[in-house]
Amino acid sequence: MSESHITDFFDLIDHPSREDSFCIKIKNIETFNDFVIRFDKLSFHQDEDGNDNDENVEMVASYDIVELPNGVDETSLTPDDKDFFENLLSDILMYLLTIELARRENIGKDDIKELVDE
């Protein structure tokens, strides 16, 4: 995957049954082609290694598998498949967050507070 860009592996699509939500649809990865995923919650936590290091932050995201392609049984995935899948979702989420932050590059502190308070 290192020679490809993360956008080669997913499309943003409308949620199949919720107008207010979007999903990602995995592509170009045989084991996970056509999986449709909706990110649910995202949070950041201070690294719990006991150090007072502000640089170590853990990102935790929950997601729902909205659609599986016909014939796929998610319980048959190996631990390596599951690790790859979780890493792929993390990469996609980080890409989407980076794009959103770049879009908001000139946002001020008052704007951030307004967004948080919404």
Backbone bond lengths (Angstrom), bond angles and torsions (degrees), N, CA, C in turn:
res aa  C-N    CA-C-N  psi(-1)  N-CA   C-N-CA  omega(-1)  CA-C   N-CA-C  phi
1 M - - - 1.442 - - 1.525 110.52 -
2 S 1.331 118.63 -12.61 1.458 120.14 -174.31 1.525 113.36 -68.00
3 E 1.332 119.11 -26.93 1.455 120.65 -179.63 1.531 112.11 -86.53
4 S 1.287 117.78 -7.71 1.457 122.61 178.91 1.521 109.20 -105.40
5 H 1.315 114.88 163.15 1.455 119.92 175.66 1.522 108.55 -94.62
6 I 1.311 116.83 148.17 1.471 121.01 -176.47 1.529 111.70 -55.17
7 T 1.319 117.60 -30.77 1.466 119.95 -178.95 1.525 112.28 -68.30
8 D 1.334 117.50 -11.74 1.465 120.62 175.33 1.522 111.83 -72.04
9 F 1.335 116.28 -10.64 1.456 119.78 -170.95 1.522 115.03 -115.19
10 F 1.335 117.42 5.27 1.461 118.12 177.30 1.520 110.34 -158.18
11 D 1.319 114.12 157.62 1.462 122.91 170.64 1.517 107.32 -125.22
12 L 1.326 116.27 145.46 1.461 120.75 169.54 1.516 107.19 -84.07
13 I 1.316 116.74 130.97 1.463 120.99 179.67 1.525 108.81 -134.40
14 D 1.317 116.44 161.78 1.462 120.83 173.23 1.523 108.96 -69.74
15 H 1.318 115.40 146.40 1.458 120.28 175.54 1.524 108.15 -63.02
16 P 1.313 118.18 136.23 1.470 120.31 -177.37 1.526 114.98 -59.07
17 S 1.344 117.97 -28.12 1.462 117.95 -176.01 1.535 114.26 -132.88
18 R 1.324 117.99 2.40 1.472 120.33 -179.60 1.522 109.47 -128.08
19 E 1.311 116.10 118.08 1.460 120.79 -178.11 1.521 113.26 -66.57
20 D 1.324 117.62 -27.35 1.460 121.39 -173.60 1.525 113.30 -89.53
21 S 1.312 117.61 14.02 1.448 119.90 -172.86 1.524 110.84 -140.62
22 F 1.326 114.90 152.29 1.453 119.04 173.00 1.520 108.55 -121.38
23 C 1.300 114.87 165.92 1.459 121.68 -179.45 1.521 109.03 -132.52
24 I 1.315 115.06 170.34 1.449 119.73 169.33 1.522 107.27 -112.47
25 K 1.309 115.05 143.14 1.457 121.05 177.14 1.526 106.93 -117.12
26 I 1.328 115.94 120.08 1.455 121.84 -177.26 1.528 109.05 -73.50
27 K 1.337 115.11 139.29 1.463 120.01 177.77 1.530 109.43 -142.50
28 N 1.306 116.05 161.13 1.462 124.30 174.78 1.525 114.62 63.43
29 I 1.317 116.28 20.36 1.462 121.21 173.59 1.524 105.69 -133.71
30 E 1.321 116.03 103.67 1.459 121.92 -168.14 1.523 114.31 -47.32
31 T 1.296 118.60 -48.19 1.461 121.16 -176.43 1.523 112.18 -62.90
32 F 1.339 117.36 -29.78 1.454 121.09 -172.78 1.526 114.71 -118.34
33 N 1.326 117.64 8.93 1.463 119.85 179.02 1.520 111.16 -52.79
34 D 1.331 114.67 133.29 1.465 123.09 175.03 1.531 114.58 73.30
35 F 1.333 118.35 8.08 1.462 118.92 169.08 1.523 106.60 -66.34
36 V 1.319 117.36 134.08 1.464 121.81 176.52 1.524 107.16 -112.87
37 I 1.342 114.70 123.29 1.456 122.26 -172.54 1.519 109.99 -122.05
38 R 1.329 115.49 139.86 1.470 120.98 173.09 1.516 107.91 -120.56
39 F 1.336 116.17 120.39 1.465 119.52 174.08 1.517 107.64 -71.40
40 D 1.319 115.61 138.15 1.458 120.57 -175.49 1.518 111.38 -106.82
41 K 1.306 117.93 -62.09 1.458 121.63 -177.40 1.515 109.22 -130.09
42 L 1.308 114.40 148.21 1.449 120.80 178.37 1.516 108.11 -134.61
43 S 1.319 116.03 131.63 1.465 119.36 177.14 1.524 109.09 -144.20
44 F 1.316 114.03 158.49 1.459 121.10 178.44 1.516 107.70 -123.05
45 H 1.330 115.50 138.24 1.457 120.85 -177.68 1.514 109.67 -130.82
46 Q 1.325 115.53 144.38 1.448 121.68 174.15 1.519 108.14 -61.34
47 D 1.314 117.21 139.93 1.454 121.48 177.11 1.526 108.58 -57.47
48 E 1.313 116.71 132.51 1.462 120.75 -175.12 1.527 112.25 -96.27
49 D 1.331 116.67 32.66 1.465 119.92 -179.89 1.521 112.57 -83.89
50 G 1.329 116.68 3.02 1.449 120.55 178.58 1.511 113.61 88.34
51 N 1.315 117.69 -7.35 1.457 121.22 178.60 1.516 110.23 -87.22
52 D 1.288 115.97 154.56 1.462 121.74 177.31 1.519 109.58 -95.09
53 N 1.301 116.97 47.02 1.453 121.76 -174.65 1.524 109.41 -100.75
54 D 1.320 116.58 110.43 1.464 120.83 -178.25 1.524 113.02 -69.13
55 E 1.322 117.64 -11.60 1.461 120.37 -176.94 1.523 112.56 -78.69
56 N 1.319 118.79 -19.95 1.455 121.84 -177.70 1.516 110.23 -97.59
57 V 1.308 115.25 104.79 1.451 121.55 179.33 1.521 107.87 -126.74
58 E 1.308 115.25 135.35 1.450 121.01 179.14 1.523 109.37 -99.36
59 M 1.323 116.35 132.06 1.458 121.42 176.02 1.528 107.97 -98.63
60 V 1.324 116.15 130.31 1.458 121.29 178.07 1.523 107.55 -122.74
61 A 1.307 115.75 124.36 1.467 120.77 179.76 1.523 108.65 -128.54
62 S 1.313 115.17 136.22 1.456 118.57 172.98 1.525 107.46 -106.99
63 Y 1.313 115.14 153.78 1.457 120.11 -176.75 1.521 109.49 -148.65
64 D 1.311 114.06 160.89 1.459 121.80 173.51 1.513 108.33 -117.53
65 I 1.308 115.83 138.68 1.462 119.55 169.95 1.521 105.30 -86.13
66 V 1.324 115.68 109.72 1.462 122.01 -174.13 1.524 110.86 -82.20
67 E 1.319 116.04 -40.73 1.467 120.55 -179.74 1.515 109.70 -142.64
68 L 1.329 114.54 139.27 1.455 121.63 171.10 1.515 107.97 -114.55
69 P 1.325 117.26 145.18 1.465 118.01 176.31 1.526 110.22 -64.08
70 N 1.309 115.93 154.80 1.466 120.49 178.91 1.520 110.29 -55.41
71 G 1.306 115.12 136.59 1.455 120.26 175.78 1.521 114.81 86.97
72 V 1.306 118.72 -4.30 1.467 120.60 -179.63 1.519 109.33 -90.90
73 D 1.309 114.31 129.91 1.460 121.08 175.91 1.522 107.29 -114.88
74 E 1.333 116.83 106.04 1.464 119.69 -174.74 1.521 112.58 -62.74
75 T 1.328 118.20 -21.05 1.468 120.31 179.09 1.531 111.58 -72.78
76 S 1.341 117.35 -14.33 1.463 119.91 -179.66 1.529 112.71 -88.81
77 L 1.327 117.58 -1.78 1.454 120.15 179.08 1.525 110.52 -69.44
78 T 1.315 115.95 139.37 1.465 121.06 179.26 1.527 109.77 -76.84
79 P 1.319 118.15 163.19 1.465 120.14 174.45 1.536 112.20 -56.35
80 D 1.326 117.56 -37.51 1.474 120.07 177.01 1.526 111.38 -65.35
81 D 1.346 116.63 -39.36 1.469 120.37 176.14 1.526 110.13 -60.91
82 K 1.325 116.04 -44.96 1.460 120.44 -178.63 1.524 111.39 -64.37
83 D 1.332 117.27 -41.15 1.468 120.79 177.12 1.525 110.79 -62.52
84 F 1.326 116.21 -44.64 1.462 120.53 178.62 1.525 110.25 -60.28
85 F 1.322 116.47 -45.09 1.459 122.54 -179.78 1.529 111.47 -60.22
86 E 1.331 116.28 -47.31 1.469 120.62 179.29 1.530 110.49 -62.49
87 N 1.325 117.73 -41.52 1.468 121.04 177.76 1.518 111.46 -65.40
88 L 1.318 116.76 -39.59 1.457 120.96 177.11 1.526 110.47 -61.31
89 L 1.325 117.23 -46.82 1.460 120.48 178.84 1.527 111.22 -62.17
90 S 1.320 117.34 -39.57 1.470 120.58 176.92 1.528 110.84 -61.99
91 D 1.324 116.93 -43.80 1.466 120.96 179.05 1.521 110.94 -62.54
92 I 1.326 116.44 -43.23 1.468 120.59 179.24 1.521 110.04 -63.70
93 L 1.314 117.07 -45.90 1.456 120.88 -179.56 1.528 111.23 -62.68
94 M 1.310 117.69 -43.44 1.469 120.21 177.90 1.528 110.93 -62.55
95 Y 1.318 116.80 -38.75 1.464 120.06 176.98 1.531 110.25 -62.20
96 L 1.323 117.05 -47.78 1.462 120.71 -179.30 1.527 111.38 -62.80
97 L 1.330 117.37 -40.22 1.466 120.57 177.31 1.525 111.25 -64.99
98 T 1.316 116.84 -40.72 1.466 120.98 179.05 1.518 110.76 -62.88
99 I 1.323 117.23 -42.49 1.461 121.60 178.24 1.528 109.75 -63.00
100 E 1.319 116.95 -44.13 1.465 120.68 -179.51 1.528 110.84 -64.90
101 L 1.317 117.34 -42.21 1.466 119.99 178.48 1.530 111.25 -64.86
102 A 1.320 117.23 -38.48 1.463 120.17 177.45 1.526 110.18 -64.32
103 R 1.310 116.12 -37.48 1.460 120.71 178.66 1.526 110.31 -64.16
104 R 1.309 116.39 -32.34 1.458 121.77 -177.79 1.531 111.81 -100.40
105 E 1.298 117.36 22.83 1.460 122.77 -172.99 1.524 113.66 -50.16
106 N 1.293 118.00 -39.35 1.457 121.32 -176.25 1.518 113.13 -95.72
107 I 1.299 116.71 19.01 1.454 120.07 -178.39 1.538 109.49 -72.99
108 G 1.300 116.78 140.34 1.459 121.50 -179.04 1.518 112.20 -99.01
109 K 1.329 116.73 172.37 1.465 121.44 -178.93 1.521 111.88 -60.05
110 D 1.334 117.21 -39.44 1.462 119.47 178.87 1.522 111.01 -64.20
111 D 1.334 116.07 -37.69 1.466 120.33 178.11 1.518 110.93 -65.25
112 I 1.330 116.92 -40.16 1.458 120.85 179.50 1.525 110.08 -63.82
113 K 1.332 116.32 -45.63 1.466 119.55 178.46 1.513 110.37 -58.89
114 E 1.324 116.71 -41.28 1.467 120.64 179.32 1.519 110.46 -62.36
115 L 1.313 117.76 -42.01 1.460 121.33 179.16 1.524 111.23 -64.65
116 V 1.332 116.19 -41.31 1.461 120.48 -179.51 1.522 111.65 -67.40
117 D 1.323 116.17 -36.89 1.462 120.39 -177.54 1.519 113.60 -77.00
118 E 1.313 118.09 -12.25 1.470 120.68 -178.12 1.505 111.97 -66.00
